């Protein structure tokens, strides 16, 4: 019998057209003066005009912050906080991809608690209350809408730090698959690969438990049924819906467990070479799965997934990644020691089901970058 501590999920509003219920969601949390955090791409897609129109028609005040950046740094969070201080909101909405939601959550940490995001590295360091938070994802990948962590980068080093607190979890996650139809194909592909990696890594990590594994397995079923259509740009609304819900469930799996070595190896590729996260984790994941398959319990989980797919998991995974037609990376192999040194202390690697050493990381990078 394994002891574990399960965390709740947000209230989830799921289905096409559910954006229309955003004003009621805000009112249910007592919001009257809203800060909506997003990015210029979501504004250009017309979603923010629609959302703010709904809110204002309902008699609510809303101010939009649209200067979110990809992989937000501590300085980006501070810029949002400074903007929010003038607004004095009583509720925050994160509307967009993972970067918008991380920026919104980070801003929420700093508004009442002060300091910099690095002060909240780890879990449970926010002593004062946070504002009610609503997450509205427009991509199907990070699962940030179901996590109490904001992931930000340190200025200068670009090291990713996870800053979590139970008060940072969204009160409501509004999942409307119609919002994902505007994704550029590259974004849809990379976020889908990210969501898949979350389902697979949470399923075997050392912090897995019956609650997280229920999320991991259902996330994998939803994602695996829809990812090929998403990646090949043949997805219908039901495929988009399955991918969005699967990504959210994978986010809940992370919230209730952790990730593994594929993410530990992926983060330095993003930090040093600006490789998009979904691309980086797709490079590392097959090699980490082969490495973890030496662990009997992990192998059993992978076998379960293989039976569900009707073919070996690793073969299916490599076929899916190949269908994404990711661009070739020309990374100098002499940089592998630098990458290894950066990957070794990454927090997710500490939860890999098979302990991973420096030499293991080097070998995994060599294998991944040979085919990059």
C-alpha positions in Angstrom: 0.0 0.0 0.0 1.4 3.4 -1.1 0.6 6.6 0.8 -0.1 9.6 -1.3 -1.5 13.1 -1.2 -4.0 13.9 -4.0 -4.8 17.5 -5.0 -8.1 18.6 -6.3 -8.8 19.6 -9.9 -10.4 22.9 -10.9 -14.1 22.9 -11.7 -14.1 22.0 -15.4 -16.5 23.5 -17.9 -15.9 21.4 -21.1 -17.6 21.4 -24.5 -17.9 23.4 -27.7 -19.3 26.9 -27.1 -18.7 26.9 -23.4 -16.9 30.3 -23.7 -20.3 31.8 -23.6 -20.5 30.8 -19.9 -17.4 32.8 -19.0 -19.4 35.7 -17.4 -21.3 33.3 -15.2 -18.1 31.6 -14.2 -16.6 35.0 -13.2 -19.7 36.0 -11.2 -19.7 32.6 -9.4 -16.4 33.6 -8.0 -17.4 37.1 -7.0 -15.4 38.8 -9.8 -16.3 42.3 -10.9 -13.0 43.8 -12.1 -11.1 41.3 -14.2 -7.6 41.3 -15.5 -7.4 39.1 -18.6 -3.9 37.9 -19.4 -3.2 36.8 -23.0 -0.9 37.3 -26.0 -1.0 39.2 -29.3 -1.7 36.0 -31.3 -4.8 35.3 -29.3 -5.9 38.9 -29.7 -5.4 38.7 -33.5 -7.4 35.5 -33.7 -10.4 37.5 -32.4 -11.0 35.4 -29.2 -10.3 38.3 -26.8 -12.7 40.6 -28.5 -15.4 38.0 -28.2 -14.5 37.2 -24.5 -14.3 40.8 -23.4 -17.5 41.5 -25.2 -19.3 38.8 -23.3 -17.9 40.0 -20.0 -18.8 43.7 -20.6 -22.3 42.8 -21.8 -22.7 41.0 -18.5 -21.9 44.3 -16.7 -18.3 43.3 -15.7 -15.2 45.4 -16.0 -12.3 43.8 -17.9 -8.8 45.0 -18.7 -6.6 43.1 -21.1 -2.8 42.5 -20.7 -1.6 41.1 -24.1 2.2 41.3 -23.7 2.8 37.7 -22.7 5.9 36.2 -24.2 6.7 32.5 -25.0 8.6 30.9 -22.1 8.0 33.9 -19.8 10.9 35.0 -17.7 10.8 36.6 -14.2 11.0 40.0 -15.8 7.9 39.2 -17.9 6.0 38.3 -14.8 7.1 41.5 -13.1 5.9 43.6 -16.1 2.5 41.9 -15.9 2.4 42.6 -12.1 3.2 46.3 -12.6 0.4 46.5 -15.2 -2.0 44.7 -12.9 -1.2 46.9 -9.9 -2.8 49.8 -11.7 -5.9 47.7 -12.6 -6.4 46.4 -9.0 -8.4 43.4 -10.2 -10.4 41.1 -8.0 -10.1 38.1 -10.4 -7.6 37.0 -13.1 -8.2 35.1 -16.3 -5.4 33.4 -18.1 -6.5 33.1 -21.7 -4.3 31.4 -24.3 -1.5 28.8 -24.2 0.7 27.7 -21.3 2.8 30.9 -21.4 -0.4 33.1 -20.9 -1.5 30.9 -18.0 2.0 30.8 -16.4 2.2 34.6 -16.7 -1.3 35.0 -15.2 -0.4 32.7 -12.3 2.9 34.3 -11.8 1.3 37.7 -11.7 -1.2 36.4 -9.1 1.7 35.3 -6.9 3.3 38.7 -6.9 0.3 40.9 -6.6 -0.4 40.2 -2.9 2.8 38.5 -1.9 5.5 40.7 -3.5 9.0 39.7 -4.4 10.2 37.9 -7.5 9.1 34.5 -8.9 12.3 32.9 -7.7 11.1 33.5 -4.1 8.3 31.0 -4.8 10.5 28.3 -6.4 9.2 25.1 -5.0 5.8 24.7 -3.4 3.7 26.5 -0.8 5.7 29.7 -0.3 2.8 32.2 -0.9 1.9 33.3 2.6 -0.9 35.7 1.6 -4.1 34.9 -0.4 -4.2 34.9 -4.2 -7.0 36.2 -6.4 -9.5 33.8 -7.9 -8.1 32.5 -11.2 -9.9 31.2 -14.3 -7.9 29.3 -17.0 -9.1 29.3 -20.6 -6.7 27.3 -22.8 -6.6 27.9 -26.5 -4.0 25.2 -27.1 -4.1 21.5 -26.2 -0.7 20.8 -24.6 0.6 22.1 -21.4 -2.3 21.2 -19.1 -1.4 24.4 -17.1 -5.1 25.0 -16.6 -5.1 22.0 -14.2 -1.9 22.7 -12.3 -1.0 24.9 -9.3 2.5 25.6 -10.7 3.7 28.6 -12.8 6.8 27.6 -14.8 9.0 30.6 -15.6 12.6 31.1 -16.7 15.3 32.9 -14.8 16.5 36.0 -16.6 20.0 35.5 -18.1 20.4 31.7 -17.5 17.0 30.8 -18.9 16.8 28.0 -16.3 13.2 27.0 -15.8 11.8 27.1 -12.3 8.5 25.7 -11.1 6.7 27.9 -8.6 3.7 26.2 -7.0 1.1 26.8 -4.3 -2.3 25.2 -3.7 -3.8 28.7 -3.8 -2.5 29.2 -7.4 -4.7 26.4 -8.9 -7.5 27.7 -11.1 -10.9 27.7 -9.5 -12.4 27.1 -13.0 -10.9 25.7 -16.2 -13.1 26.5 -19.2 -12.3 24.0 -22.0 -13.9 25.0 -25.2 -12.4 23.1 -28.2 -13.7 25.7 -30.6 -11.0 28.0 -29.2 -8.3 25.6 -30.4 -9.3 25.8 -34.1 -7.3 29.0 -34.5 -4.0 27.4 -33.6 -1.3 27.6 -36.3 -0.5 24.1 -37.4 3.0 24.2 -35.9 1.6 25.1 -32.5 -1.1 22.4 -32.7 1.6 19.8 -33.5 4.1 20.8 -30.8 1.5 21.2 -28.0 0.0 17.8 -28.9 3.4 16.2 -28.6 3.9 17.9 -25.2 0.5 16.6 -24.0 1.4 13.1 -25.1 4.7 13.3 -23.2 2.9 14.4 -20.1 0.6 11.3 -20.2 3.5 8.9 -20.7 5.9 10.4 -18.1 3.3 10.8 -15.4 2.2 7.2 -15.9 5.6 5.8 -14.7 7.2 8.5 -12.5 8.1 7.7 -8.9 5.3 9.9 -7.5 2.6 8.1 -9.4 -0.4 7.0 -7.4 -3.9 5.6 -8.1 -5.3 9.1 -8.7 -2.6 10.3 -11.0 -2.6 7.1 -12.9 -6.3 7.3 -13.6 -5.7 10.7 -15.1 -2.6 9.5 -17.0 -4.3 6.5 -18.5 -7.5 8.4 -19.6 -5.3 11.2 -20.9 -3.3 8.7 -23.0 -6.5 7.2 -24.4 -7.9 10.6 -25.4 -4.6 11.9 -26.8 -3.7 8.7 -28.7 -7.1 8.6 -30.4 -6.7 12.2 -31.7 -3.1 13.1 -32.1 -2.5 11.8 -35.6 -5.4 13.8 -36.9 -4.2 16.9 -35.1 -0.6 16.5 -36.4 -1.7 15.8 -40.0 -4.2 18.7 -39.9 -7.1 16.5 -40.6 -8.7 16.9 -37.2 -12.5 17.5 -36.8 -14.0 19.2 -33.7 -14.3 15.8 -31.9 -10.6 15.2 -32.3 -9.8 18.8 -31.0 -12.2 18.1 -28.1 -10.4 14.8 -27.2 -7.0 16.5 -27.4 -8.1 19.4 -25.3 -9.6 17.2 -22.6 -6.7 14.8 -22.7 -4.2 17.6 -22.3 -6.2 18.8 -19.2 -6.3 15.4 -17.7 -2.5 15.0 -18.3 -2.1 18.3 -16.5 -4.1 16.9 -13.6 -1.8 13.8 -13.7 1.2 16.2 -13.3 -0.5 18.0 -10.5 -1.0 14.7 -8.6 2.4 13.2 -9.5 5.4 14.5 -11.5 7.2 14.2 -14.8 10.5 12.4 -15.7 13.8 12.4 -17.5 12.4 13.4 -20.9 11.5 16.8 -19.6 14.8 17.1 -17.7 16.7 16.6 -21.0 14.3 18.8 -23.0 14.6 21.9 -20.9 18.3 22.6 -21.6 17.6 22.2 -25.4 15.1 25.0 -25.1 17.3 27.1 -22.9 20.5 26.8 -24.9 19.3 26.4 -28.5 15.7 27.8 -28.4 14.2 24.5 -29.4 10.5 24.7 -28.9 9.5 22.6 -25.9 7.3 20.2 -27.8 10.0 19.5 -30.3 12.6 19.1 -27.5 10.6 16.6 -25.5 9.6 14.7 -28.7 13.3 14.2 -29.4 14.1 12.8 -25.9 11.0 10.8 -25.1 11.5 7.7 -27.2 15.0 7.2 -25.8 13.9 7.8 -22.2 11.1 5.2 -22.7 13.6 2.7 -23.9 15.8 3.5 -20.9 12.9 3.2 -18.5 11.7 -0.1 -20.0 14.5 -1.8 -18.1 12.4 -1.0 -15.0 9.9 -3.9 -14.6 7.0 -1.7 -13.3 7.5 0.9 -16.1 7.7 -1.9 -18.7 4.4 -3.3 -17.4 2.7 0.1 -17.9 4.2 0.5 -21.4 2.9 -3.0 -22.2 -0.6 -1.9 -21.1 -0.4 1.0 -23.4 0.8 -1.2 -26.2 -2.2 -3.6 -25.7 -4.5 -0.6 -25.9 -2.9 0.6 -29.1 -2.6 -2.9 -30.7 1.1 -2.4 -31.4 4.3 -1.7 -29.5 4.1 1.7 -27.8 7.6 2.7 -28.9 6.9 1.9 -32.6 3.6 3.8 -32.4 5.3 6.8 -30.7 8.1 7.0 -33.2 5.6 6.8 -36.0 3.6 9.7 -34.5 6.8 11.8 -34.1 7.8 11.1 -37.6 4.4 12.2 -38.9 5.1 15.6 -37.2 7.9 16.2 -39.7 9.9 18.2 -37.1 12.8 20.2 -38.6 16.3 18.8 -38.3 18.4 20.2 -35.5 22.1 20.7 -36.2 23.5 20.8 -32.7 27.2 20.5 -32.3 27.9 17.2 -30.4 30.7 19.0 -28.5 27.9 20.8 -26.6 26.6 17.6 -25.1 28.7 17.9 -21.9 27.1 21.4 -21.4 23.6 20.0 -21.9 24.3 17.1 -19.6 25.5 19.4 -16.8 22.3 21.4 -17.2 20.0 18.4 -17.3 21.4 16.6 -14.3 19.9 18.9 -11.6 16.6 19.4 -13.4 13.8 18.7 -10.9 11.7 16.4 -13.1 14.6 14.0 -13.6 14.6 13.2 -9.9 11.2 11.5 -10.3 12.2 9.3 -13.2 11.3 5.7 -12.5 14.8 4.5 -13.2 17.5 6.5 -11.5 19.4 8.5 -14.1 23.1 9.3 -13.9 25.4 11.7 -15.6 26.6 9.1 -18.0 23.0 8.0 -18.7 22.1 11.5 -19.6 25.1 11.9 -21.9 24.2 8.6 -23.7 20.5 9.7 -24.1 21.6 13.0 -25.6 23.9 11.2 -28.0 21.1 9.0 -29.1 18.5 11.8 -29.4 20.8 14.2 -31.2 22.0 11.6 -33.7 18.5 11.6 -35.2 17.7 15.2 -34.4 
